[in-house]
Amino acid sequence: MSRIARLLAALLLLVWSGAALAHALPGTGVSLDFCQDEVGLELILPLDQLELVFKRPLLDAPLRAVERCPRELPAYLVEHIRPVAPDGE
């Protein structure tokens, strides 16, 4: 698992422990798969909305979005995902 994927998983674990305070974005989902020595993460985002804020073409080849932006897209997500636990941490 890459460093960015582990960081995303760690950030999302904070959300898992409590409610996240954020604006609602229909069609967004997070799945975590807890294994013995790692956590798998699947992030489901509406590409049309992501394309608007990411300012890079994603919809023209949606199945290749991650491979076309291997550094920029994970960095963008890490920068913009801010999970918050109920205690504000």
Backbone torsions as a table, in degrees:
resi	resn	phi	psi	omega
1	MET	NA	132.6	-178.1
2	SER	-69.7	162.9	-179.5
3	ARG	-60.0	-43.0	-179.4
4	ILE	-66.1	-40.3	178.4
5	ALA	-64.0	-40.3	177.2
6	ARG	-64.6	-40.1	178.3
7	LEU	-63.5	-44.7	176.9
8	LEU	-60.0	-42.8	179.3
9	ALA	-62.3	-42.6	179.2
10	ALA	-63.8	-42.6	178.6
11	LEU	-62.9	-41.8	-178.6
12	LEU	-72.6	-23.9	174.7
13	LEU	-62.5	-33.7	176.4
14	LEU	-61.5	-39.7	178.2
15	VAL	-66.6	-39.7	-178.1
16	TRP	-56.8	-34.6	-176.2
17	SER	-78.3	-10.8	180.0
18	GLY	-166.1	-173.8	-179.2
19	ALA	-79.0	144.8	176.3
20	ALA	-99.6	141.2	176.9
21	LEU	-100.3	111.7	-178.4
22	ALA	-162.3	168.8	174.9
23	HIS	-77.1	146.9	-178.4
24	ALA	-74.9	136.8	176.0
25	LEU	-130.8	98.9	-178.7
26	PRO	-54.4	140.2	178.7
27	GLY	90.4	-1.2	179.2
28	THR	-91.8	139.8	179.1
29	GLY	-150.9	156.3	177.6
30	VAL	-133.8	130.0	174.2
31	SER	-121.6	129.9	176.6
32	LEU	-114.6	136.0	178.4
33	ASP	-118.1	106.3	-176.6
34	PHE	-87.3	117.1	176.9
35	CYS	-110.9	178.4	-176.4
36	GLN	-60.5	-44.5	-174.7
37	ASP	-124.3	13.9	177.7
38	GLU	-160.3	166.7	176.1
39	VAL	-123.5	123.4	175.4
40	GLY	-88.2	149.0	-175.6
41	LEU	-134.0	132.7	170.9
42	GLU	-125.1	122.2	-179.2
43	LEU	-110.6	122.8	-179.4
44	ILE	-109.6	117.7	-177.6
45	LEU	-129.1	142.9	174.3
46	PRO	-70.5	112.9	-174.9
47	LEU	-62.2	-31.5	179.5
48	ASP	-63.2	-40.3	178.0
49	GLN	-71.8	-41.4	179.1
50	LEU	-63.2	-40.6	179.4
51	GLU	-60.3	-38.3	179.4
52	LEU	-61.8	-43.4	-176.1
53	VAL	-88.5	-27.8	180.0
54	PHE	-77.6	-23.9	177.0
55	LYS	59.8	35.0	174.5
56	ARG	-137.2	146.1	179.9
57	PRO	-67.0	126.0	178.3
58	LEU	-123.9	-32.2	-173.6
59	LEU	-75.3	-20.5	-178.6
60	ASP	-69.9	-25.4	176.1
61	ALA	-147.9	71.5	-172.3
62	PRO	-59.5	-33.1	-179.0
63	LEU	-73.0	-12.1	-179.5
64	ARG	-110.9	9.8	-174.8
65	ALA	-56.6	-46.1	-177.8
66	VAL	-70.2	-42.0	-178.5
67	GLU	-70.1	-26.1	178.8
68	ARG	-78.8	-23.1	-179.6
69	CYS	-131.0	60.9	-170.6
70	PRO	-65.0	-23.9	178.2
71	ARG	-104.8	-43.5	-173.0
72	GLU	-66.5	-43.2	-176.5
73	LEU	-67.3	-50.3	176.0
74	PRO	-60.2	-38.7	179.0
75	ALA	-63.8	-40.8	177.9
76	TYR	-61.7	-45.4	-178.9
77	LEU	-64.4	-43.7	178.6
78	VAL	-60.9	-39.4	-179.4
79	GLU	-68.3	-31.2	-172.8
80	HIS	-105.7	-7.5	176.5
81	ILE	-94.6	117.4	-177.8
82	ARG	-127.5	82.1	-179.8
83	PRO	-68.9	145.1	179.8
84	VAL	-134.2	127.5	176.3
85	ALA	-78.4	164.8	-179.3
86	PRO	-56.0	-27.9	-179.9
87	ASP	-84.4	5.8	177.3
88	GLY	88.8	-4.0	-179.7
89	GLU	-86.3	NA	NA
